[in-house]
């Protein structure tokens, strides 16, 4: 007898006692199994999800959305479903949209489906500061991922089994996991599509979440790591050369000032040394990462050639 579920929904949750019941119950209408990762909640999130017959995994301490995703992924890989759906536990995503996300995967039209707030039919009632921040982050991540989708930060997604097993390689621990997945999908040639969804922010409890500034910093840090890994010489190398150039200009200014005034400016000297040191370190890091990337590409081609033989 084959017990393999056709579709599984995974839900990272942190202090969502007010919304987790509705999310779990409605998601269960469209999938064969619901798995929740309680990421160190201090409220009744774990107990409520458990009472509703969801599989619940608990982190003793909060580890971030990316780590919750990896914990959930281990359970998913054991079940080996045909389709995996991810959605948030705070109620902003409507589980009734799950059939629309899953349909292109079942039809084998694509490997990843992103629920989008920014295409025709998508809706979002977020406050201005959130819309502005999402707009900036979306622009940056679209550049990093080749513009394959408009809503790079949507956590409401569906994956084929093949795509999901590949994208669990992502390293981000926090909210940057969504953007990193898209960058990896673009590099790997996975087929990604978007379907319109409505995202609700009114009435959501935001006080238990990470502050907007920390959230934004987390996303930007992940973005910098992704682009540095993909194009190390273009970003780290150029930035390093710019820093070194700044250091040389400061050094010339320091010598010019000394020749005129006979006064040695310690602050300018420290800035000069700092800029030169940082510039050289960035250039060296870019060269090393570039060499590692090229070596890895050669090894992959070599392995592919051997596999074909």
N, C-alpha and C positions, 0 to 999 in steps of 0.2 A: 504493500500500500504506500502511495506517494503522499507524504505529509508536507511537501514543499508548498509554502504559501505563495499565492500569485502576487499579492501586493502587501507591503508592510509600511506603516507610517511610523516615523521616529520623531520624537518631540523633546528637545532640550528645554528644561524648565528651571527657573529660579524664583522662589517665593511667588508662586502663581495659584495660591489656594482659591482665589476668587474667580479664576477663569479655567483652570485645568479640567474640571469636570465636564464643562460644555465642550471643550476642544476634544477630549478623549471620546466622549459619547458620540459626537457628530462624526469624528474621523472613523470610528468603528463601523459606521454604516457603509463605508466605501472601500475598506481594506480588510484583509484577513487577520491582521495582527497589529496592535499598537504597542510601541515600546517607548517608555519615558525615561529620560535621565534626569533625576533630581540633583541638580548641581549645588549641593550644600545648602539647600533651603532651610530657613529657620521657622517656617510656618508648617501648615498641614498639607503641603503639596504632595509629599510622598504618600501619606495615608489615604488621601482622596483618590489619587491615581490607582493605588493598589486596590482599594475597595471597589473600583470600577472594572476590575479584572484586566487591567493593562499590565504588561510586564514592566516592572519598575527597577531601575538600577540607581543606586544612591552613591554620590560622592560625599564623603564626610566633610570635606572642605570645598569651597567654591573654586573651580579650576578654569572657568571660562567656556564660552560656547564651542570653541574649536576642540577642546578636550572632551566636552560632552559628546560632540559629534563622533570623535574617535571611539569613545566608550560604547556608544550606540552601534557603531560600525562593526565592532567585534561580534555583537549578537546577530546583526543582520547577516554577516558572512557565514555564520553557522546555519542560519535558516535558508540562505541562498534563494531569495524570492526573485520573481521576474521583474518586479518594479519596486522601487523604494521612493517614498514620499517624505519630504522633510517640511515641517512647519513649526512655528513658534507656539509656546504654551500660554502666551499672554492674551490670546483672543483677537489679535489684530488680523490674523488670516482666517478666512472663512472655509472650513473643511468641506462645505458644499461645492467648492471649486475643484476638489480633488479629481473627479471624473474628467474634467476638462484638461487638467495637467497630465493625467495618465494616458489619455487617448492617443496622442502622437507617439508615445513610447510603445504602446500596444500595437499600433499600426506600423511600427518599425520605420517611422519617418525621421526620427532623430534619436540621440542618445541621452540628451539632457533637456528638460523643459523648465523654463524659469517663469514663474508667475510675475508679471510685470505691471507696475503702476504707471508706466510712461508710454505705453502704446495705446492705440485707439481702443476704447472700451475699458481701459484701466482707470481706477479712481483711488484717490488718497485725500483724506481730510486732515493731514498733519499740520501742526502749527508752523508759522513762517520759519523760525530758526531751524527746525528739522528739515523743512523743504530746501532751505538754502544749503545746509550742510550736506544733505544727500546729493544735491545738484553738483557741488564741488567734488565730492568723493566719487560720484558716478562718472564725471568727466575724466578724472585721473585714471580710474580703473578701466574705463573704456579704452583709453590710450594704451594701457598696459596689456589688455586682452584682445587688442585688434578690433574693438568695436563690435564684437559678436552679439551683444545684447545691450539694451538701453538701461535696464534696471539691474545693475551689477550687485546691489546690496540686498536683493530680495532673498529671504530665507525659505520661501515657499516654492519648492522645486520637486520635480520627479526625475528619477534616474533609471536607466536600464541597468540590469545586473552588471553588465560589462563595464559601463561607465562608472558606476558606484564603486566597484572593486578597484578601479584605477585611481579615482579621485580621492580615496582615503589616504593617499600619499601626502596630502597637504600637511604643512607643519604649523600653521597659525593656531595659537591657543585661544584667541578671543574672537571678536566679530569679523576679523579679517579673513576668516575661513571661506566666506562666500566669494570674495574677490579673488582669492588665491585659486580657488577651484576653477573659475572661469579662465584665468590666465593659463593654468595647466591644460584645461580643455582645448583652448585655442592652439597651444603649442603642439598638442597631440592629435589634432585633426578630428576631435569628437564633434558630432553634429549637435548644435545647440539651437533651440527655438524658444520663442516667447509666446505666452498666451496672456490675455488681459485678466487682471484680478482687481478686486476692491479691497483696500487695506484700511482698517478702522483704528484710529488713535483716540477718538473721544471716549472718555471714561476709563481708559487704561491706567493702571497703577504704575507710575513711573518712579516713585521715590525709592524703590528697592533696587533700581537699575544703576548701572555705571553712569556717571555724569557725562553730558554731551562732550565736554572737552577731553575726558579720558577715552571715551568711545572714539572720537575723531583721531586722537593720537594713536590709538591701537590700529585703526584702519590705515593711517598714513605710514606707520612703521612697517606693517605687512606689505604695503605697496612698494616701499623703498627696497625691501628685501627681495620682492618678486622681480622688479625691474633690474636690480643689481645682479641677480642670478641669471636672468635672461640675456642682458646686454651689459656685462660688467665694464668693458672698456668705454662704451659710449657714455655711461653715467658716472661710474667711479673714476675712470681714467680722466675724463674731461673735468670733473669736479676737482680731482687732485691737481691737475695742471693749472686750473684756475686758482686754487689755493696757493700753489707754489709761485705762480706769477704775482699774486698779491703779496706774498712774502718778500719776493725780490724787489718789488716797488717800495715796500715799507723799508727794506734794507737800504735802498738808494736814498730814500728820504732821510733816514737816520744818519747816513754819512754826510749828506748835504747839510743837514742841520748842525752836525758836529764841526764841519769845516768852517761854517759861518760864525757859530756862537761859541764853539769849544765846550758845548754842553752836551753830555751824553744822556739821552732820554731813555731811562730804563724801561718805561712802559712800552714805548715803540719797539725797543729791542726785544722784549718778551713777546709782543705781538708778531714780530718778524720771525722769531724762532718757532713760535707756535704754528704760524701759517705754513712755513717751510716744512716743518715736521709732519703736520697733518697732510699737506699736499703729497709728500713723498710716500707716506703710508697708504693714502688712497690710491695712488698710481700703482704701487706695488701690489696692493690687494686686488685691484682691477686686473693686472697682468696675471696674477696667480689664478683668479677665478676664471679668466678667459682661457688660460691653458687647461684648467681642469674641465671646463665645458667642452673644449675641442677634443680632449682625450676621451671624455665620456661619449661624445658623438662618434668617434672612431671605433670605440669598443662596441657600441651599439650596431654600427654598420658591419663590423667583423662578425658579431654574433648572428646578425641577420643572414649574412652570406653563408655562414656555417649551417644555419638552420635550413636554408634553401637546398644545400647539398645533401 
